[in-house]
């Protein structure tokens, strides 16, 4: 081989070095083949634990020469024979040329050595030239990355750009960014890899190169990845798949805390130097800034979205509150104008677009929209069942299905007393607006019922005072009370009876059950209103009042005609309110006008004593009290004329001649031991006449002389009648004319 040929070859290598790394490798294969006379020359690189042809280094498939040399690559530093070919080391353990079928002999081997040395120098020149040209590229990369970081908020887009720019700037084959997840770093973006496992790589602190960088928070590089003792062996199998030769990593730091690792790998023979490390650290710092900027941007955007959502929610809530306030104002206006609960229910139904029911404590309708008179039995029972399932007796809202429709129920409560319940019902589910409206309806309903109750209580107290003045007052007080009753439009003309109820044992029951004074007062008020639950009696009551353990009623109408039955029902209804309560009702005879109420009150007290003898829950009318009632009347210093009139009644209204004749017959009958024959003989009439006269008396008075008690009652009344007659001079009628007056 002539010197001129070698010189031309060296010039070609120098020119190729200026044109770039790949041009130099391709040109070197032609130059080696020409200088040594070989069939073909191939350049091999040592990467991933085996030798690979430089032009197939990007392919994962192994080359035919992947298994040579078998010994440590760094020991192959001399030209040697290999299966009939010639192995020419250029850089020991990194780059070599394989001459296939060499024909140059010793001279060819000498020429190959010269060419290898020239090739090594050309590689060095190419790398230096590449480094000098990279200075300007570095500035451009940093500018592009900085601008993108400032403009972009998409973290994944920024990470992709950084991996590509880093791979290109550092002349790497693989570049990856790994971010912290707990105590590990996980690959987020990777370019240039062969294996999918590399793209999902996860390293704990201390594992592999990235784990070491993450743990120490300092840059780290290895020249021979598979042979390095600086890093752990956890990922050597993956390094072989990727044919990795050298690697460099730098930490991603945020306020001295490692948030990830930026790492590059090379498959070529070159190694990472201080300049590469400096560049990677700069890129890692930019990456940290990008990550923090993206996270701050995302946090800001998230905060803005949350703020916008909160503002929207607040505005929606404001609209609900504004509408609710308007609705409340409208309900209060209706309440102040004295509108009925029916009007309030109609306004509420319009506001919530639902059926509204306002019920009292007995589940009777106070107001409804659409309007209706009463609840169906099924709906009433479903409402009661829903309230029983409620967690407490307070004003909490309860959801239920009523006759197949979603409904909300809320008790109307004042202090601890349930005044009623409000029900909202419609085909579609009721929302928060309906719940808020329900509470407002309950408040207005409570105010309405309390106002009505207060007015009723004030009127009742006034009427109660009038009642007790009429029953117990002096003549002047009674006259004044009668005038007040007329002013209050209470009609006391016509026939009336006085009902007097005694409540025995209420204090003992209160003590045993631990009632508070307020609860005792509430129970007494309820008892005083019990007459409202007794059909026929409610409409008959003109005045009512309670004092201590007594309730007095002045009743007309049906109560005059059917007094004892209604009195018994009243006693039973009151007793049902309080367990163990003893209730008796005394009822006077009918009286006419306010002036006669005091006498009727005395009769009711006498009847009450009779009722007490009959049992724990009982009632007695004065006219049916019998001899006991008469004796009690005498003990109570009742009017004798009134007693006589009560027993004989219509008999006293007969003509004087007929009246005296009948009284004389009755007197003779009793004086002769109730013998009709003896009476007939004494009066000198036929016995049939005596029978007729007695039958006439029974017909007029309602007395049955076949019963001993009735005979005794008539005998005593007759004696009273006789005493009044004996007070006048002989020859005058048996009874004063005043006795005939009620």
C-alpha positions as CSV (number, residue, x, y, z in Angstrom):
1,X,0.0,0.0,0.0
2,X,1.6,3.3,-1.1
3,X,2.0,6.3,1.1
4,X,-0.2,8.3,-1.3
5,X,-3.1,5.9,-0.8
6,X,-2.8,6.2,3.0
7,X,-2.6,10.0,2.7
8,X,-5.7,10.1,0.6
9,X,-7.5,7.9,3.0
10,X,-6.5,10.1,6.0
11,X,-7.8,13.2,4.1
12,X,-11.1,11.4,3.5
13,X,-11.4,10.7,7.2
14,X,-10.7,14.3,8.0
15,X,-13.3,15.6,5.6
16,X,-15.8,13.0,6.8
17,X,-15.2,14.1,10.4
18,X,-16.3,17.6,9.5
19,X,-19.5,16.3,8.0
20,X,-20.7,14.5,11.1
21,X,-20.6,11.3,13.1
22,X,-22.7,9.1,10.8
23,X,-20.9,10.2,7.7
24,X,-17.5,9.5,9.4
25,X,-18.6,5.9,10.3
26,X,-19.9,5.2,6.8
27,X,-16.8,6.6,5.2
28,X,-14.5,4.7,7.6
29,X,-16.0,1.3,6.4
30,X,-15.1,2.1,2.8
31,X,-11.6,3.4,3.7
32,X,-10.8,0.3,5.8
33,X,-12.0,-2.1,3.0
34,X,-9.9,-0.2,0.4
35,X,-6.7,0.0,2.4
36,X,-6.7,-3.6,3.6
37,X,-8.1,-5.2,0.4
38,X,-10.9,-6.8,2.4
39,X,-14.2,-7.9,1.0
40,X,-16.0,-5.7,3.4
41,X,-15.3,-3.6,6.5
42,X,-17.9,-3.0,9.2
43,X,-17.8,-0.7,12.2
44,X,-19.1,-2.2,15.5
45,X,-20.1,-0.5,18.7
46,X,-20.3,-2.1,22.1
47,X,-23.7,-1.4,23.7
48,X,-26.2,-3.2,25.8
49,X,-23.6,-5.9,26.7
50,X,-22.8,-6.9,23.2
51,X,-21.2,-5.7,19.9
52,X,-23.5,-4.3,17.3
53,X,-23.0,-2.8,13.9
54,X,-23.2,1.0,14.1
55,X,-26.0,1.2,11.4
56,X,-28.2,-1.3,13.3
57,X,-27.7,0.2,16.8
58,X,-31.3,1.6,16.7
59,X,-32.7,-1.9,16.2
60,X,-33.5,-4.1,19.1
61,X,-32.6,-7.3,17.1
62,X,-29.1,-8.7,17.9
63,X,-26.4,-8.6,15.2
64,X,-24.5,-11.6,14.0
65,X,-21.5,-10.5,16.0
66,X,-23.5,-10.0,19.2
67,X,-21.6,-12.8,20.9
68,X,-18.0,-11.7,20.3
69,X,-15.6,-11.2,21.8
70,X,-16.4,-13.5,24.8
71,X,-13.9,-12.0,27.2
72,X,-13.9,-8.5,28.7
73,X,-14.3,-6.1,25.8
74,X,-11.7,-3.7,27.2
75,X,-9.0,-6.4,26.8
76,X,-9.4,-6.5,23.1
77,X,-6.9,-3.8,22.4
78,X,-4.9,-5.5,19.6
79,X,-5.7,-6.7,16.1
80,X,-6.8,-10.3,16.2
81,X,-8.2,-13.1,14.0
82,X,-11.8,-13.9,14.6
83,X,-13.4,-16.8,12.7
84,X,-11.4,-16.0,9.5
85,X,-12.1,-12.3,9.9
86,X,-9.9,-9.6,11.4
87,X,-10.9,-7.7,14.5
88,X,-9.3,-4.2,14.5
89,X,-9.9,-2.2,17.8
90,X,-10.3,1.5,17.4
91,X,-11.2,2.3,21.0
92,X,-10.8,-0.6,23.3
93,X,-14.1,-1.9,24.6
94,X,-16.1,0.6,22.7
95,X,-15.5,0.7,18.9
96,X,-13.9,-1.7,16.5
97,X,-13.7,-2.5,12.8
98,X,-14.3,-6.0,11.5
99,X,-12.5,-6.9,8.2
100,X,-14.2,-9.7,6.4
101,X,-11.8,-11.9,4.3
102,X,-8.6,-9.7,4.7
103,X,-5.9,-10.3,2.0
104,X,-3.2,-7.9,3.1
105,X,-1.2,-10.1,5.5
106,X,1.2,-8.4,7.8
107,X,1.3,-5.3,5.7
108,X,-2.5,-5.1,5.7
109,X,-2.5,-5.6,9.5
110,X,0.0,-2.7,9.8
111,X,-2.1,-0.5,7.4
112,X,-5.2,-1.4,9.5
113,X,-3.5,-0.2,12.6
114,X,-2.6,3.1,11.0
115,X,-6.2,3.5,9.7
116,X,-7.6,2.7,13.2
117,X,-5.4,5.4,14.8
118,X,-6.4,7.9,12.1
119,X,-10.1,6.8,12.6
120,X,-9.8,7.4,16.4
121,X,-8.4,10.9,15.8
122,X,-11.1,11.7,13.3
123,X,-13.7,10.5,15.8
124,X,-12.2,12.9,18.4
125,X,-12.2,15.8,16.0
126,X,-15.8,15.0,15.0
127,X,-16.9,15.0,18.7
128,X,-15.1,18.2,19.4
129,X,-16.6,19.9,16.3
130,X,-20.0,18.6,17.4
131,X,-19.4,20.0,20.9
132,X,-18.5,23.4,19.5
133,X,-21.5,23.6,17.3
134,X,-23.7,22.5,20.3
135,X,-22.9,25.7,22.1
136,X,-25.2,27.7,20.0
137,X,-27.7,24.9,20.0
138,X,-27.7,24.9,23.8
139,X,-28.7,28.6,23.9
140,X,-31.4,28.0,21.3
141,X,-32.8,25.0,23.3
142,X,-32.8,26.9,26.5
143,X,-34.7,29.8,24.9
144,X,-37.2,27.5,23.3
145,X,-37.8,25.7,26.5
146,X,-38.1,28.9,28.5
147,X,-40.6,30.4,26.0
148,X,-42.7,27.2,26.0
149,X,-42.7,27.1,29.8
150,X,-43.9,30.6,30.0
151,X,-46.6,30.1,27.3
152,X,-47.9,26.6,27.9
153,X,-49.9,25.4,30.8
154,X,-50.1,21.8,29.6
155,X,-47.5,19.8,31.7
156,X,-47.5,16.8,29.4
157,X,-46.8,18.9,26.4
158,X,-43.9,20.6,28.1
159,X,-42.5,17.3,29.3
160,X,-42.6,15.9,25.8
161,X,-40.7,19.0,24.4
162,X,-38.1,18.7,27.2
163,X,-37.4,15.0,26.5
164,X,-36.9,15.7,22.8
165,X,-34.7,18.8,23.2
166,X,-32.7,17.1,25.9
167,X,-32.1,14.0,23.8
168,X,-31.0,16.1,20.9
169,X,-28.8,18.5,22.8
170,X,-27.0,15.8,24.7
171,X,-26.6,13.5,21.7
172,X,-28.5,10.8,23.7
173,X,-30.5,7.9,22.3
174,X,-33.1,7.8,25.1
175,X,-34.4,10.5,27.4
176,X,-36.9,10.2,30.2
177,X,-38.5,12.3,32.8
178,X,-39.5,10.6,36.1
179,X,-41.7,12.3,38.7
180,X,-42.1,11.5,42.4
181,X,-45.0,9.4,43.6
182,X,-44.5,8.8,47.4
183,X,-41.1,7.2,48.0
184,X,-40.6,6.3,44.3
185,X,-40.1,8.0,40.9
186,X,-42.3,7.0,38.0
187,X,-41.6,7.5,34.3
188,X,-43.9,10.2,33.0
189,X,-42.5,10.8,29.5
190,X,-39.9,8.8,27.6
191,X,-38.5,9.0,24.0
192,X,-36.1,6.7,22.1
193,X,-36.9,3.6,24.0
194,X,-37.4,0.1,22.6
195,X,-39.3,-1.6,25.5
196,X,-42.7,-0.6,26.8
197,X,-41.4,-1.4,30.3
198,X,-39.1,1.6,30.0
199,X,-42.0,3.9,29.4
200,X,-43.6,2.6,32.7
201,X,-40.5,2.4,34.7
202,X,-40.8,2.8,38.5
203,X,-37.8,3.1,40.8
204,X,-37.6,3.2,44.5
205,X,-35.0,5.4,46.2
206,X,-31.5,3.8,45.6
207,X,-32.6,1.6,42.7
208,X,-30.8,2.1,39.4
209,X,-29.3,5.4,38.3
210,X,-32.5,7.4,38.7
211,X,-33.1,5.9,42.2
212,X,-29.6,7.0,43.2
213,X,-30.1,10.5,41.9
214,X,-33.5,10.7,43.6
215,X,-32.0,9.5,46.9
216,X,-28.8,11.8,46.8
217,X,-30.4,14.8,45.1
218,X,-27.2,15.1,43.1
219,X,-26.3,14.4,39.4
220,X,-24.8,11.0,38.6
221,X,-23.4,9.3,35.4
222,X,-22.0,5.9,34.5
223,X,-19.8,5.2,31.5
224,X,-20.6,1.4,31.3
225,X,-24.1,0.9,32.7
226,X,-23.9,-2.9,32.8
227,X,-20.4,-2.9,34.3
228,X,-20.8,-0.1,36.8
229,X,-20.6,-0.8,40.6
230,X,-22.0,2.7,41.3
231,X,-25.6,1.7,40.8
232,X,-27.8,-1.3,41.8
233,X,-28.4,-4.2,39.4
234,X,-32.2,-4.0,39.6
235,X,-32.7,-2.9,35.9
236,X,-29.8,-4.6,34.1
237,X,-32.2,-6.8,32.1
238,X,-33.9,-3.7,30.8
239,X,-30.5,-2.0,30.0
240,X,-29.6,-5.0,27.8
241,X,-32.9,-4.8,26.0
242,X,-32.4,-1.0,25.4
243,X,-28.6,-1.7,24.5
244,X,-27.6,1.1,27.0
245,X,-23.9,1.9,27.3
246,X,-23.7,5.1,29.3
247,X,-26.3,7.1,31.3
248,X,-26.6,10.5,33.0
249,X,-29.2,11.7,35.5
250,X,-30.0,15.0,37.2
251,X,-32.5,15.7,40.0
252,X,-35.6,17.8,39.6
253,X,-35.6,20.0,42.7
254,X,-38.2,22.2,44.3
255,X,-37.0,24.1,47.3
256,X,-34.3,21.5,48.0
257,X,-36.9,18.7,47.8
258,X,-36.5,16.1,45.0
259,X,-39.6,16.0,42.9
260,X,-38.2,13.8,40.1
261,X,-35.3,12.8,37.8
262,X,-34.3,13.8,34.3
263,X,-32.2,11.0,32.8
264,X,-30.5,10.3,29.4
265,X,-29.0,7.2,28.0
266,X,-26.5,6.6,25.1
267,X,-26.0,3.5,23.1
268,X,-22.8,4.9,21.4
269,X,-19.2,4.7,22.5
270,X,-19.1,8.2,23.9
271,X,-19.4,9.0,27.6
272,X,-21.0,11.9,29.4
273,X,-18.6,14.6,30.5
274,X,-18.8,17.6,32.9
275,X,-20.2,19.7,30.1
276,X,-23.1,17.2,29.5
277,X,-23.7,17.2,33.2
278,X,-23.9,20.9,33.4
279,X,-26.3,21.0,30.5
280,X,-28.5,18.3,32.0
281,X,-28.6,20.1,35.3
282,X,-29.7,23.3,33.5
283,X,-32.4,21.4,31.7
284,X,-33.4,19.7,34.9
285,X,-33.8,23.1,36.6
286,X,-35.9,24.3,33.7
287,X,-37.9,21.1,33.9
288,X,-38.5,21.8,37.7
289,X,-39.6,25.3,36.9
290,X,-41.9,24.0,34.2
291,X,-43.4,21.5,36.5
292,X,-43.9,24.0,39.3
293,X,-45.2,26.6,36.8
294,X,-47.7,24.0,35.3
295,X,-48.8,22.9,38.8
296,X,-49.2,26.5,39.9
297,X,-51.1,27.2,36.7
298,X,-53.3,24.1,37.2
299,X,-53.8,25.0,40.9
300,X,-54.7,28.6,39.9
301,X,-57.0,27.3,37.2
302,X,-58.5,24.8,39.6
303,X,-58.9,27.6,42.2
304,X,-60.5,29.8,39.6
305,X,-62.9,27.0,38.6
306,X,-63.7,26.3,42.2
307,X,-64.2,30.0,42.8
308,X,-66.4,30.2,39.8
309,X,-68.4,27.2,40.9
310,X,-68.6,28.6,44.5
311,X,-69.7,31.9,43.0
312,X,-72.3,30.2,40.9
313,X,-73.5,28.2,43.9
314,X,-73.6,31.3,46.0
315,X,-75.6,33.2,43.3
316,X,-77.9,30.2,43.1
317,X,-78.2,30.2,46.9
318,X,-78.8,33.9,46.8
319,X,-81.6,33.5,44.3
320,X,-83.1,30.8,46.5
321,X,-82.8,33.1,49.6
322,X,-84.1,36.1,47.7
323,X,-87.1,34.1,46.4
324,X,-87.6,32.6,49.9
325,X,-87.5,36.1,51.5
326,X,-90.0,37.3,49.0
327,X,-92.2,34.3,49.7
328,X,-91.8,34.8,53.5
329,X,-92.7,38.5,53.1
330,X,-95.9,37.5,51.1
331,X,-96.9,35.0,53.7
332,X,-96.4,37.5,56.6
333,X,-98.4,40.0,54.6
334,X,-101.3,37.6,54.3
335,X,-101.0,36.8,58.0
336,X,-101.1,40.4,59.0
337,X,-104.1,41.0,56.7
338,X,-105.9,38.3,58.6
339,X,-106.2,35.9,55.7
340,X,-107.2,32.4,56.3
341,X,-104.9,29.4,56.2
342,X,-106.6,28.4,53.0
343,X,-105.3,31.5,51.3
344,X,-101.8,30.9,52.8
345,X,-102.0,27.3,51.4
346,X,-103.0,28.6,48.0
347,X,-100.0,31.0,47.9
348,X,-97.6,28.3,49.1
349,X,-98.9,25.9,46.4
350,X,-98.2,28.5,43.7
351,X,-94.7,29.1,45.0
352,X,-93.6,25.4,45.3
353,X,-95.8,24.1,42.5
354,X,-97.1,21.4,44.8
355,X,-100.2,20.3,46.7
356,X,-100.3,21.9,50.1
357,X,-102.1,20.6,53.2
358,X,-102.3,22.4,56.5
359,X,-103.7,20.2,59.2
360,X,-104.5,20.8,62.9
361,X,-103.4,18.6,65.8
362,X,-106.3,16.3,65.1
363,X,-105.3,15.9,61.4
364,X,-108.3,18.0,60.2
365,X,-107.8,20.4,57.3
366,X,-107.2,24.0,58.3
367,X,-106.2,25.0,54.8
368,X,-105.5,23.1,51.5
369,X,-104.7,23.8,47.9
370,X,-106.4,22.4,45.9
371,X,-109.2,23.0,48.3
372,X,-110.8,20.0,50.0
373,X,-113.1,19.5,53.0
374,X,-111.5,16.5,54.6
375,X,-108.7,13.9,54.2
376,X,-109.3,10.4,53.1
377,X,-108.9,7.8,55.8
378,X,-106.0,6.3,53.9
379,X,-104.1,9.5,53.6
380,X,-104.7,10.4,57.2
381,X,-103.3,7.1,58.4
382,X,-100.2,7.4,56.0
383,X,-99.5,10.9,57.4
384,X,-99.7,9.6,61.0
385,X,-97.5,6.6,60.2
386,X,-94.9,8.9,58.6
387,X,-94.8,11.2,61.6
388,X,-94.4,8.2,63.9
389,X,-91.3,7.2,62.0
390,X,-89.8,10.6,62.4
391,X,-86.6,10.6,64.5
392,X,-88.1,13.1,67.0
393,X,-91.2,15.1,67.9
394,X,-89.5,18.3,66.9
395,X,-90.0,20.4,63.8
396,X,-87.7,18.2,61.6
397,X,-88.8,17.6,58.0
398,X,-89.8,14.0,57.1
399,X,-89.9,12.6,53.6
400,X,-92.5,10.0,52.7
401,X,-94.6,8.5,50.0
402,X,-98.3,9.5,50.4
403,X,-100.7,7.8,48.1
404,X,-97.9,7.1,45.6
405,X,-96.6,10.7,45.5
406,X,-93.3,12.0,47.0
407,X,-94.1,14.2,50.0
408,X,-92.5,16.3,52.7
409,X,-94.0,16.6,56.2
410,X,-93.1,19.0,59.0
411,X,-94.9,19.4,62.3
412,X,-96.1,22.8,63.4
413,X,-94.6,23.2,66.8
414,X,-94.9,25.9,69.5
415,X,-92.6,25.3,72.5
416,X,-93.1,21.6,73.1
417,X,-96.7,21.4,71.8
418,X,-97.6,20.1,68.3
419,X,-100.2,22.4,66.9
420,X,-100.6,20.7,63.5
421,X,-98.6,19.5,60.5
422,X,-97.9,20.9,57.0
423,X,-97.7,18.5,54.0
424,X,-96.2,19.2,50.5
425,X,-96.9,16.7,47.8
426,X,-96.5,16.4,44.1
427,X,-95.7,13.9,41.3
428,X,-92.0,14.9,41.0
429,X,-89.4,14.8,43.9
430,X,-89.4,17.9,46.1
431,X,-86.1,20.0,46.1
432,X,-84.3,22.1,48.6
433,X,-86.5,25.1,47.7
434,X,-89.5,23.1,48.7
435,X,-87.9,22.2,52.0
436,X,-87.2,25.8,52.8
437,X,-90.7,26.9,51.8
438,X,-92.1,24.1,54.0
439,X,-90.3,25.6,57.0
440,X,-91.6,29.0,56.2
441,X,-95.2,27.7,55.8
442,X,-94.8,26.0,59.2
443,X,-93.6,29.3,60.9
444,X,-96.5,31.3,59.5
445,X,-99.0,28.5,60.3
446,X,-97.7,28.4,63.8
447,X,-98.1,32.2,64.2
448,X,-101.6,32.0,62.8
449,X,-102.6,29.2,65.1
450,X,-101.0,30.8,68.1
451,X,-102.7,34.1,67.3
452,X,-106.0,32.4,66.9
453,X,-105.5,30.4,70.1
454,X,-104.5,33.6,72.0
455,X,-107.6,35.4,70.7
456,X,-109.7,32.4,71.6
457,X,-108.1,32.1,75.0
458,X,-108.6,35.8,75.7
459,X,-112.2,35.5,74.7
460,X,-112.6,32.3,76.7
461,X,-111.1,33.9,79.7
462,X,-113.5,36.8,79.3
463,X,-116.4,34.5,78.8
464,X,-115.2,32.4,81.7
465,X,-115.2,35.4,84.0
466,X,-118.7,36.2,82.8
467,X,-119.8,32.6,83.4
468,X,-118.5,32.5,87.0
469,X,-120.0,35.9,87.8
470,X,-123.4,34.6,86.5
471,X,-123.1,31.4,88.6
472,X,-121.6,32.7,91.9
473,X,-121.9,36.5,91.9
474,X,-124.2,38.7,93.9
475,X,-127.3,40.1,92.3
476,X,-125.5,43.2,91.1
477,X,-122.6,41.2,89.8
478,X,-124.9,38.8,87.9
479,X,-126.7,41.8,86.3
480,X,-123.4,43.2,85.1
481,X,-122.3,39.8,83.8
482,X,-125.5,39.4,81.9
483,X,-124.9,42.8,80.3
484,X,-121.4,41.8,79.3
485,X,-122.7,38.5,77.9
486,X,-125.0,40.5,75.7
487,X,-122.1,42.7,74.6
488,X,-120.2,39.6,73.7
489,X,-123.2,38.3,71.7
490,X,-123.8,35.4,73.9
491,X,-127.5,34.4,73.7
492,X,-128.7,33.2,77.2
493,X,-132.4,33.6,76.5
494,X,-134.5,30.4,76.3
495,X,-133.9,27.1,78.1
496,X,-130.5,26.2,79.4
497,X,-128.8,23.8,81.7
498,X,-125.7,24.1,83.8
499,X,-123.1,21.3,83.5
500,X,-120.6,21.1,86.3
501,X,-117.6,18.8,85.9
502,X,-115.3,17.8,88.8
503,X,-111.7,16.5,88.1
504,X,-110.5,14.5,91.1
505,X,-107.0,13.2,91.2
506,X,-105.3,15.4,88.6
507,X,-102.7,16.7,91.2
508,X,-101.8,13.1,92.1
509,X,-101.4,12.1,88.5
510,X,-99.2,15.2,87.9
511,X,-97.0,14.3,90.8
512,X,-96.7,10.6,89.8
513,X,-95.8,11.4,86.2
514,X,-93.6,14.4,87.0
515,X,-95.6,17.1,85.2
516,X,-94.2,20.6,85.2
517,X,-96.4,23.5,86.3
518,X,-96.6,24.5,82.6
519,X,-97.7,21.1,81.6
520,X,-100.4,20.9,84.3
521,X,-101.7,24.3,83.0
522,X,-101.7,22.9,79.4
523,X,-103.5,19.7,80.4
524,X,-106.2,21.7,82.3
525,X,-106.8,23.9,79.2
526,X,-107.2,20.9,77.0
527,X,-109.6,19.3,79.5
528,X,-111.6,22.5,79.6
529,X,-112.0,22.3,75.8
530,X,-112.8,18.6,75.7
531,X,-116.5,19.4,75.2
532,X,-115.6,20.3,71.6
533,X,-115.0,16.6,70.9
534,X,-118.4,15.5,72.1
535,X,-120.9,15.6,69.2
536,X,-124.1,17.5,69.8
537,X,-122.6,19.1,73.0
538,X,-120.1,21.3,71.2
539,X,-122.9,23.2,69.3
540,X,-124.9,23.5,72.5
541,X,-122.3,25.2,74.7
542,X,-123.0,29.0,75.2
543,X,-120.4,29.6,78.0
544,X,-117.6,27.6,79.4
545,X,-115.0,28.1,82.0
546,X,-112.5,26.3,84.3
547,X,-111.6,27.1,87.9
548,X,-109.3,24.9,89.9
549,X,-110.5,21.3,89.4
550,X,-113.9,22.3,88.1
551,X,-115.3,23.0,84.6
552,X,-118.7,24.7,84.2
553,X,-120.7,24.8,81.0
554,X,-124.0,26.6,80.2
555,X,-125.7,24.6,77.4
556,X,-128.8,25.0,75.4
557,X,-130.4,23.1,72.5
558,X,-129.8,19.4,72.4
559,X,-128.1,19.4,75.8
560,X,-131.4,20.5,77.4
561,X,-133.3,17.6,75.8
562,X,-130.7,14.9,76.2
563,X,-128.7,16.1,79.1
564,X,-127.8,12.9,81.0
565,X,-126.5,11.1,77.9
566,X,-124.3,14.0,76.8
567,X,-123.1,14.5,80.4
568,X,-122.0,10.8,80.5
569,X,-120.2,11.2,77.1
570,X,-118.5,14.4,78.4
571,X,-117.2,12.6,81.6
572,X,-115.9,9.7,79.5
573,X,-114.1,12.0,77.0
574,X,-112.4,14.0,79.8
575,X,-111.4,10.8,81.6
576,X,-109.8,9.5,78.4
577,X,-107.4,12.5,78.4
578,X,-105.7,11.7,81.7
579,X,-105.0,8.1,83.0
580,X,-106.5,7.6,86.5
581,X,-108.5,10.8,86.5
582,X,-111.9,10.6,88.3
583,X,-114.6,12.7,86.5
584,X,-118.2,13.3,87.5
585,X,-120.7,15.6,85.9
586,X,-123.6,17.2,87.6
587,X,-126.5,18.7,85.5
588,X,-129.1,21.2,86.6
589,X,-132.8,21.2,85.6
590,X,-133.7,23.5,82.7
591,X,-133.8,27.2,83.5
592,X,-134.8,30.3,81.5
593,X,-132.8,33.5,81.3
594,X,-129.5,34.6,82.9
595,X,-131.1,35.4,86.2
596,X,-131.9,31.7,86.9
597,X,-128.3,30.5,86.3
598,X,-127.3,30.8,89.9
599,X,-130.1,28.5,91.1
600,X,-129.2,26.1,88.3
601,X,-125.6,26.2,89.4
602,X,-126.7,25.1,92.9
603,X,-128.7,22.2,91.4
604,X,-125.7,21.2,89.3
605,X,-123.6,21.1,92.5
606,X,-126.2,18.9,94.2
607,X,-126.3,16.6,91.0
608,X,-122.5,16.5,91.1
609,X,-122.7,15.0,94.6
610,X,-125.1,12.4,93.4
611,X,-122.8,11.6,90.4
612,X,-119.9,11.1,92.8
613,X,-121.9,8.3,94.6
614,X,-122.4,6.5,91.3
615,X,-118.7,5.8,90.3
616,X,-115.4,7.1,89.1
617,X,-116.8,8.4,85.8
618,X,-120.4,9.3,86.0
619,X,-123.1,11.9,85.3
620,X,-126.4,12.8,87.1
621,X,-129.3,15.2,86.3
622,X,-131.0,17.0,89.1
623,X,-134.5,15.8,88.2
624,X,-133.3,12.2,88.3
625,X,-131.4,12.6,91.6
626,X,-134.4,11.2,93.6
627,X,-134.6,11.3,97.3
628,X,-130.8,11.6,97.6
629,X,-130.9,14.7,95.5
630,X,-133.7,16.1,97.6
631,X,-131.8,15.5,100.8
632,X,-128.7,17.1,99.3
633,X,-130.9,20.0,98.2
634,X,-132.0,20.5,101.8
635,X,-128.5,20.2,103.1
636,X,-127.4,22.8,100.5
637,X,-130.3,25.1,101.7
638,X,-132.0,24.9,98.3
639,X,-135.2,26.8,97.7
640,X,-138.2,24.7,99.0
641,X,-140.5,26.1,96.4
642,X,-138.0,25.2,93.7
643,X,-137.8,21.6,95.1
644,X,-141.6,21.2,95.1
645,X,-141.8,22.7,91.6
646,X,-139.1,20.4,90.3
647,X,-141.0,17.3,91.6
648,X,-144.6,18.2,90.9
649,X,-144.0,20.4,87.8
650,X,-147.1,20.5,85.6
651,X,-149.4,19.6,88.4
652,X,-148.9,23.0,89.9
653,X,-150.0,24.6,86.7
654,X,-153.5,23.0,86.8
655,X,-156.5,25.0,87.8
656,X,-156.7,25.6,91.6
657,X,-159.8,23.4,92.0
658,X,-158.3,20.5,90.1
659,X,-154.9,21.0,91.7
660,X,-156.2,21.1,95.3
661,X,-158.4,18.0,94.6
662,X,-155.5,16.0,93.3
663,X,-153.2,17.1,96.1
664,X,-155.9,16.2,98.7
665,X,-156.3,12.8,97.1
666,X,-152.5,12.3,97.2
667,X,-152.4,13.4,100.9
668,X,-155.0,11.0,101.9
669,X,-153.4,8.2,99.9
670,X,-150.1,8.6,101.8
671,X,-151.7,9.1,105.2
672,X,-153.5,5.8,104.9
673,X,-150.4,3.8,104.0
674,X,-151.0,4.1,100.2
675,X,-154.3,2.2,100.4
676,X,-156.6,3.2,97.6
677,X,-159.6,1.6,99.3
678,X,-159.0,3.5,102.6
679,X,-158.5,6.7,100.8
680,X,-161.7,6.2,98.9
681,X,-163.6,5.6,102.1
682,X,-162.1,8.7,103.8
683,X,-162.9,10.9,100.8
684,X,-166.3,9.3,100.3
685,X,-165.6,8.4,96.7
686,X,-165.4,5.2,94.7
687,X,-162.1,3.4,94.7
688,X,-162.0,3.8,90.9
689,X,-162.0,7.5,91.4
690,X,-158.9,7.3,93.6
691,X,-157.2,5.2,90.9
692,X,-158.1,7.7,88.2
693,X,-156.8,10.7,90.3
694,X,-153.5,8.9,91.1
695,X,-153.1,8.1,87.4
696,X,-153.7,11.7,86.6
697,X,-151.0,12.8,89.0
698,X,-148.5,10.2,87.5
699,X,-149.3,11.5,84.0
700,X,-148.6,15.1,85.0
701,X,-145.5,14.6,87.1
702,X,-143.9,11.5,85.6
703,X,-143.9,9.8,89.0
704,X,-144.5,6.1,89.2
705,X,-146.3,5.3,92.4
706,X,-145.6,1.6,92.0
707,X,-142.0,2.3,93.0
708,X,-141.2,3.0,96.6
709,X,-138.5,5.7,95.9
710,X,-140.9,7.7,93.8
711,X,-143.7,7.4,96.4
712,X,-141.2,8.6,99.1
713,X,-140.0,11.5,96.9
714,X,-143.6,12.6,96.3
715,X,-144.5,12.2,100.0
716,X,-141.6,14.5,101.1
717,X,-142.4,17.1,98.4
718,X,-146.1,17.0,99.5
719,X,-145.0,17.7,103.1
720,X,-143.0,20.7,101.8
721,X,-146.1,21.8,99.9
722,X,-148.2,21.4,103.0
723,X,-145.7,23.5,105.1
724,X,-146.0,26.4,102.7
725,X,-149.8,26.1,103.0
726,X,-149.8,26.1,106.8
727,X,-148.0,29.4,106.9
728,X,-151.2,31.2,105.8
729,X,-154.5,31.5,107.5
730,X,-156.9,28.7,107.4
731,X,-159.0,28.6,104.4
732,X,-156.3,29.9,102.0
733,X,-154.9,27.6,99.1
734,X,-152.4,25.1,100.0
735,X,-149.6,26.7,98.0
736,X,-148.5,30.3,97.3
737,X,-149.0,31.6,93.8
738,X,-145.2,32.2,93.7
739,X,-144.6,28.5,93.8
740,X,-145.9,28.2,90.3
741,X,-143.2,30.4,88.9
742,X,-139.8,28.9,87.9
